[in-house]
Amino acid sequence: MISLLKKPLTSLTAFVWDDDLRDLRGMRLLVVFILRVIHMLLRELLGGQLNLRAMSLVYTTLLSIVPLLAVSFSVLKGFGFHQQLESYLFNIILEPLGPGGEELAQTIIGFVENVKVGMLGSVGFAMLIYTVIALVQKIEAAFNFVWQIDRLRSLSQRFSNYLSVITIGPVLIFSAVGVTAAMLNTGFATHIASVEPYGSMFVYAGRLLPYLLVCLAFTFIYILIPNTHVQFRAALVGGVLAGVLWKITGWGFATFIASSAKYAAIYSSFAILILLLIWMYLSWLILLVGSQIAYFVQNPKYMTLHRIRFVLSNRLRERLALQLMYLVAYHHYHDKPAWSLDQLIAFLDLPDEPVSRTLQVLVNAGYLAEVQQQDGTIFLPLHAPETTSLVKLLAAVRNAGESRFLGLHQLATVAPVDRLVQEADAALLSSLGEQTLGKLVEQQDPLLEVDPLQSRPAPT
């Protein structure tokens, strides 16, 4: 039996994994992509990391939901939208919980209305803002894990970006819903709706509107939250699939609650809390799954049979460090715009993590300066290229990560090995001599004399 199944499985594995997605076209591309996405999602879910991240976000959400809504409530109150907050909280988030969800929404709004921001004092208000920031930071960390990024935004970026999303985001959502409702209630729209088949189209459009809003909300979350550049196309695919899955799961969850009375019999008054925890876990898990799909859409070449760990070899680390120093110093030496992190990643056609980690090594070693700007992070050389020794630069890259807890001084002395390493260091010093980075960048590089991002095919 096993031998009979082995050949079809081998053929299916070859069909799915042997070709590069960038070389496929048409229906085969779609089929192979879907099969790879299903495999990758199952692998990530069974691996447990997405589950753990979703559980962690459930705990953080419970602690932060009231402060988060309190901040949004205070802003919405200024625009006159606060009276609709309860209905939207139930219709968009808590509807799958059934009648208990409506009661829970009323309870949460009651807590929010009892929060008197003016009576908290400076310390209390600071703690309120900190709780909200901590929630969004936790969400960013979960999304960064999906995108294989190990760095959070800087402290100043967190306050500016997070607070803008928390305060302006709800206003834009309520405004969009209000404008849409106003347009549908105009005389022209009413006249069009009275004529078939436009009337039926209006009815179906009204039913689809909540789904579209959820998909658009997920799409903008995938664009704004991860600390990297996310293409709109990738975010849209992830947002649409996650939005549809979230609505389908909500319908199934509501059906399950309506057809089962066991939870109420077992947990009594705690049943609604247990169901809330389960629904929040499913919601966060679906949101992370959508982000994972967006990652695969933007980076199809990393969809492999086995999970990739972006660990640089010693050779690659030294080569990449020299390339990064050369690129940054060349633009500085020839009065060109400074490189941003996203531009370096796109030009080198490498994953975010190894590039950002190598840049951090150069920053910590005192060779590069990391400058935060409104549209991203740029890198500048800290020293003139003419004074940057290549021997010392390579030594700094090789020594990165050593400390008093784990360093060369802790290794036992082995005379033949020590002599060999000394001879290799002497050969390197003799080969490079006093050569500096300036010798490299003073020569014109044809590739960098045009827009480097346009001189090579863009990453798929």
Secondary structure, 3 states (H helix, E strand, C coil): CHHHHHHHHHHHHHHHHCCCHHHCCHHHHHHHHHHHHHHHHHHHHHHCHHHHHHHHHHHHHHHHHHHHHHHHHHHHHHHCCHHHHHHHHHHHHHHHHCHHHHHHHHHHHHHHHHCCHHHCHHHHHHHHHHHHHHHHHHHHHHHHHHCCCCCCCCHHHHHHHHHHHHHHHHHHHHHHHHHHHHHHCCHHHHHHHCCCCHHHHHHHHHHHHHHHHHHHHHHHHHHHCCCCCCCHHHHHHHHHHHHHHHHHHHHHHHHHHHHCCHHHHHHHHHHHHHHHHHHHHHHHHHHHHHHHHHHHHHCHHHCCCCCCCCCCCHHHHHHHHHHHHHHHHHHHHCCCCCEEHHHHHHHHCCCHHHHHHHHHHHHHCCCEEEEEECCEEEEEECCCHHHCEHHHHHHHHHHCCCCCCCCHHHCCCCHHHHHHHHHHHHHHHHHHCCCEHHHHHCCCCHHHHCCCCCCCCCCC
